[in-house]
Amino acid sequence: MKTKILYVEDEPFLGKIVKESLESRQFDVRMVSDGKEVMMAYNDMKPNIAVLDVMLPGKDGYTLAKEIRQIDPTLPIIFVTAKTQTEDLIKGFEVGGNDYLRKPFSMEELIVRVNNLLQLTQKQQASPKENIAIGQFEYAPQRYELRKGDSIRKLSHREAILLQILAENQNNNIDRKTILMRVWGDDSFFNSRNLDVYITKLRDYLKEDSSIEIITIKGIGYRFVVG
């Protein structure tokens, strides 16, 4: 069965090239050019992955990602944009994006990122789904939820994978490269910077329990201490 890609792009020339290139590699591609039509296409197609342009008529890519995440917290989402500001990149991850591709891009790079994300998602779905105790918190991997009492925080896909890696290695050193390969599929400098952002976010989420600490070990990676 072919992998189904929901591809959202409002530039007709670029969209046609990308769609035909993906189809030539045996992907099943549904292309949509208007943001207002995306959710209808999503519900009709039930894609395996979404590739979303950020700047769109009707609804932008960030809004669409939020709407998709309300229905499916695990669908891999790649943002495509000409924007280069770090704030835009961070916003994309905050609304549920899994990866970011800047224009102009090569088809080879897009296909590598698509395949990496699909593999990461399959591994995540195949991993144990039992809730994990983390100090005063409980992490529910099947729902991407971090709970403390009556408080529930929904995590993004990558936040969830990173927290699970840390939780599986409580009170042990975790190699930075190992984390990067499991969460992003490669250990590039760009992804290494993203990891720093995600670690900062998890520290903030877990700060209500003073017995929990994510310690940076220079030259090695991290140690997830749960007292």
C-alpha positions in Angstrom: 0.0 0.0 0.0 1.3 3.4 -1.0 2.2 6.0 1.7 -0.4 8.8 1.5 0.9 12.4 1.6 -1.3 15.4 2.2 0.6 18.2 0.4 -0.5 21.8 0.9 1.1 24.4 -1.4 -0.3 27.5 -3.0 2.4 28.0 -5.6 1.1 26.0 -8.7 4.4 25.6 -10.4 6.3 24.4 -7.4 3.3 22.3 -6.2 3.1 20.5 -9.6 6.8 19.6 -9.6 6.8 18.3 -6.0 3.6 16.3 -6.5 4.8 14.6 -9.7 8.2 13.9 -8.2 6.7 12.3 -5.1 4.2 10.3 -7.3 7.1 9.1 -9.4 8.6 7.6 -6.2 5.3 5.7 -5.5 3.8 8.1 -3.0 0.0 8.7 -3.1 -0.2 12.5 -3.1 -3.3 14.8 -2.5 -2.3 18.4 -3.2 -4.4 21.3 -1.8 -3.7 24.9 -2.5 -6.3 26.7 -0.3 -6.0 26.4 3.5 -9.8 26.4 3.9 -10.0 23.1 1.9 -7.3 21.2 3.8 -9.3 19.7 6.6 -11.9 18.3 4.2 -9.1 16.7 2.2 -7.5 15.4 5.4 -10.8 13.8 6.6 -11.3 12.3 3.1 -7.8 11.0 2.6 -6.6 10.0 6.1 -2.9 10.7 5.2 0.1 9.0 6.7 2.0 12.3 6.7 1.3 16.0 6.0 3.6 18.5 4.2 2.3 22.0 4.9 3.3 25.3 3.4 3.2 28.0 6.1 1.9 30.9 4.1 -1.5 30.0 2.5 -4.7 31.6 1.5 -7.7 30.9 3.8 -5.8 29.4 6.7 -2.0 29.3 7.4 0.0 26.2 8.0 0.3 26.8 11.8 -3.5 27.0 12.2 -3.9 23.8 10.1 -1.4 22.0 12.2 -3.3 22.9 15.4 -6.5 21.6 13.8 -4.9 18.4 12.7 -3.3 17.8 16.1 -6.8 18.0 17.8 -7.8 15.0 15.7 -4.5 13.1 15.4 -1.7 13.8 17.8 0.7 11.4 16.1 0.4 12.3 12.4 3.9 13.5 11.1 3.8 17.1 9.9 6.5 18.8 7.9 6.4 22.6 7.5 7.7 24.1 4.3 8.4 27.8 4.3 10.6 30.6 2.9 10.8 32.1 6.4 14.1 31.9 8.1 13.5 33.5 11.5 14.1 31.3 14.5 10.8 32.4 16.1 9.0 31.0 13.1 10.8 27.7 13.4 9.9 27.5 17.1 6.3 28.4 16.5 6.1 25.6 14.0 7.2 23.1 16.6 5.0 24.5 19.3 1.9 24.0 17.2 2.7 20.4 16.6 5.1 20.3 13.6 7.7 17.5 13.5 10.1 19.0 11.0 10.9 22.1 9.1 12.1 22.5 5.5 13.2 25.8 4.1 12.6 26.9 0.5 14.2 26.3 -1.9 14.7 22.6 -1.1 15.7 19.5 -3.1 13.3 16.6 -3.6 16.0 14.3 -2.2 16.0 16.2 1.1 12.2 16.2 1.2 12.0 12.5 0.6 14.7 11.7 3.2 12.7 13.8 5.8 9.4 12.1 4.9 10.9 8.6 5.2 12.7 9.5 8.5 9.6 10.8 10.1 7.5 7.8 9.0 10.1 5.5 10.5 10.3 7.4 13.7 6.5 7.4 14.0 6.3 3.7 13.4 8.9 3.0 16.1 7.0 5.3 18.5 3.7 3.5 17.8 5.3 0.1 18.3 6.8 1.1 21.7 5.2 0.1 25.0 2.1 2.2 25.8 2.0 1.8 29.6 1.9 5.0 31.6 5.3 6.0 33.1 5.8 7.4 36.6 8.1 10.4 36.7 8.4 11.7 40.2 5.0 13.4 41.0 4.1 13.2 37.3 2.6 10.5 35.2 3.3 10.3 31.5 0.7 8.7 29.2 2.6 8.0 25.9 -0.5 6.8 24.0 -2.2 10.2 24.5 1.0 12.4 24.7 -0.2 13.7 28.1 1.9 14.7 31.1 -0.2 14.7 34.3 0.2 15.9 37.8 -2.9 15.6 39.9 -5.7 17.2 38.0 -3.4 19.1 35.7 -2.8 17.7 32.2 -0.4 19.0 29.6 -0.6 17.9 26.0 2.8 17.4 24.5 3.9 17.7 20.9 5.1 14.7 19.0 8.8 15.4 19.5 8.3 16.5 23.1 6.6 13.2 23.8 9.4 11.1 22.2 12.1 13.1 24.0 10.3 12.7 27.4 9.9 9.0 26.8 13.6 8.6 26.1 14.4 10.5 29.3 11.9 8.5 31.3 13.2 5.2 30.0 16.7 6.2 31.2 16.0 7.7 34.6 19.1 8.4 36.7 21.3 7.3 33.8 23.5 9.3 31.3 22.0 9.6 27.9 24.2 10.2 24.9 23.2 13.4 22.9 23.7 11.7 19.5 21.4 8.8 20.6 18.6 11.3 21.4 19.1 13.2 18.2 18.9 10.0 16.1 15.8 8.8 17.8 13.9 12.1 17.8 15.0 13.6 14.5 16.7 10.8 12.6 20.0 12.7 12.2 22.5 14.6 14.4 23.0 17.8 12.4 23.9 21.1 14.0 20.4 22.4 13.2 18.7 19.6 15.0 21.1 19.8 17.9 20.0 23.4 18.4 16.4 22.2 18.3 17.2 19.6 21.0 18.4 22.4 23.3 15.1 24.2 22.9 13.1 21.1 23.6 15.2 20.3 26.8 14.5 23.8 28.0 10.7 23.3 27.4 10.7 20.0 29.3 12.6 21.5 32.2 9.9 24.1 32.4 7.1 21.5 32.3 8.7 19.5 35.1 9.8 22.3 37.4 6.8 21.9 39.8 8.6 18.7 41.1 11.9 19.8 42.6 13.1 16.2 42.8 13.3 16.1 39.0 16.3 17.5 37.1 17.6 17.3 33.6 21.3 17.8 33.9 23.5 18.7 30.9 26.7 16.7 30.9 29.1 18.6 28.7 30.5 16.5 25.9 28.2 13.6 26.6 24.5 14.5 26.7 22.1 14.5 29.6 21.3 12.8 32.9 17.6 12.6 33.9 17.5 12.6 37.7 14.4 11.7 39.5 14.8 11.8 43.3 
